[in-house]
Amino acid sequence: MRIAVVDGQGGGIGRVITEKLVERLYRPHPRDVEVIALGTNALATSVMLKAGANEGASGESAIIFNASRVDLIMGSVAILFPHSMLGELTPNAADAIARSPAKKIVLPLNRSNVEIVGLSGEPLPHLVEEMVQMARSIFLEQQKRSVPK
């Protein structure tokens, strides 16, 4: 399973997501999981690489190129909105993420002036924990389907 973590600005949210993915999925299954850091800028990518991502790339082209080549895309809800992250996420990058056939798991962080109804106001560590648990469930389901009977 190839998982892309998309983040921008300082990469702090992507760092937390990457650390948990590496701890919960990559270390137990190093042959079956690859975590790819996709930053809107080099700093964000670097922070996610330091957190343990297998590979990383920066900028619009990297996001567009990789969005259709992964199984799962993770980040804040801002990765679906053009001009989010203080304008770092380009319309083409947001479009590539939204159109990707990959499943998306996003954090409901309100920095894009978008309100999402029906969500609890849990702190970031709890939300990331839930996010990574969802990724783990998707991975385990994929593993079950790929085991020959």
C-alpha positions in Angstrom: 0.0 0.0 0.0 1.3 3.4 -1.0 0.2 6.3 1.3 0.7 9.9 0.4 0.8 12.5 3.2 0.2 16.0 1.9 1.0 19.1 3.8 2.4 22.6 3.4 3.7 25.6 5.3 5.8 24.1 8.1 4.8 20.5 7.7 3.8 20.1 11.3 0.5 18.3 10.7 2.1 16.1 8.1 4.9 15.3 10.6 2.5 14.0 13.2 0.6 11.9 10.6 3.8 10.5 9.2 5.2 9.6 12.6 2.0 7.7 13.5 1.8 5.9 10.1 5.4 4.8 10.4 4.9 3.6 13.9 1.6 1.8 13.3 1.9 0.6 9.7 5.4 0.8 8.2 7.4 -0.7 11.0 5.1 -3.7 11.4 4.8 -4.1 7.6 7.9 -2.6 5.9 7.5 -4.6 2.7 3.9 -3.8 2.3 3.6 -0.1 3.2 5.3 3.0 1.7 4.8 6.5 3.1 5.3 9.3 0.6 5.7 12.9 1.8 4.2 15.3 -0.6 4.9 18.9 0.5 3.7 22.1 -1.1 7.2 23.3 -0.3 10.6 21.8 0.5 10.4 22.6 4.3 7.1 20.6 4.7 8.6 17.7 2.7 11.8 17.8 4.7 9.9 17.7 8.0 7.8 14.7 6.9 11.0 12.9 5.6 12.6 13.4 9.0 9.5 11.9 10.6 10.1 8.7 8.7 8.5 8.9 5.2 10.2 6.6 2.7 10.2 9.2 -0.1 9.3 12.8 -0.5 8.8 15.4 -3.2 7.7 19.0 -3.2 5.5 21.3 -5.2 2.5 21.2 -7.5 4.1 18.9 -10.1 5.0 16.3 -7.4 1.5 16.3 -6.0 -0.1 16.0 -9.4 2.2 13.3 -10.5 1.8 11.2 -7.4 -1.9 11.7 -6.6 -3.0 9.0 -9.0 -0.2 6.6 -8.1 -1.0 6.0 -4.4 -3.7 4.0 -2.7 -4.4 6.5 0.1 -4.0 10.2 0.5 -3.9 11.8 4.0 -3.8 15.3 5.3 -6.0 18.1 6.6 -9.3 18.9 4.7 -7.4 21.9 3.3 -5.7 19.5 0.7 -9.1 19.5 -1.1 -9.4 23.3 -1.5 -7.5 25.4 -4.1 -5.5 28.2 -2.6 -5.6 26.8 0.9 -2.5 26.7 3.2 -2.1 30.5 2.7 -2.2 30.0 -1.1 0.4 27.2 -1.2 -2.0 24.5 -2.6 -2.6 25.3 -6.2 -5.9 24.7 -7.9 -4.2 22.1 -10.1 -2.8 20.2 -7.0 -6.2 20.3 -5.2 -7.9 19.1 -8.4 -5.4 16.2 -8.7 -6.0 15.1 -5.1 -9.8 15.4 -5.5 -9.8 13.5 -8.8 -7.4 10.8 -7.6 -9.0 7.3 -7.4 -7.1 6.9 -4.0 -9.2 6.9 -0.9 -8.8 10.1 1.1 -8.7 10.5 4.9 -8.6 14.1 6.0 -8.5 15.9 9.3 -11.3 18.4 9.9 -9.1 21.3 10.7 -10.7 24.7 10.0 -8.0 26.8 8.4 -9.7 27.1 5.0 -12.8 29.0 6.3 -14.9 25.9 5.8 -17.1 24.6 8.6 -17.9 20.9 8.6 -21.0 19.9 10.4 -21.4 16.9 12.7 -17.8 16.6 13.9 -16.4 16.6 17.4 -13.9 19.2 18.4 -11.3 16.6 19.5 -7.7 17.7 19.9 -5.2 17.1 17.0 -3.5 14.0 18.7 -6.9 12.3 19.0 -7.9 13.1 15.5 -4.5 11.8 14.1 -5.0 8.6 16.1 -8.4 8.1 14.6 -7.0 8.9 11.1 -4.2 6.4 11.4 -6.6 3.7 12.7 -8.7 4.2 9.6 -5.6 3.9 7.4 -4.6 0.7 9.3 -8.1 -0.8 8.7 -7.9 0.0 5.0 -4.5 -1.6 4.9 -5.6 -4.7 6.7 -8.7 -5.1 4.4 -6.4 -4.7 1.4 -4.1 -7.4 2.8 -7.0 -9.8 3.3 -8.1 -9.3 -0.4 -4.6 -10.0 -1.7 -4.0 -13.2 0.2 -4.6 -16.2 -2.1 -7.2 -18.7 -0.9 
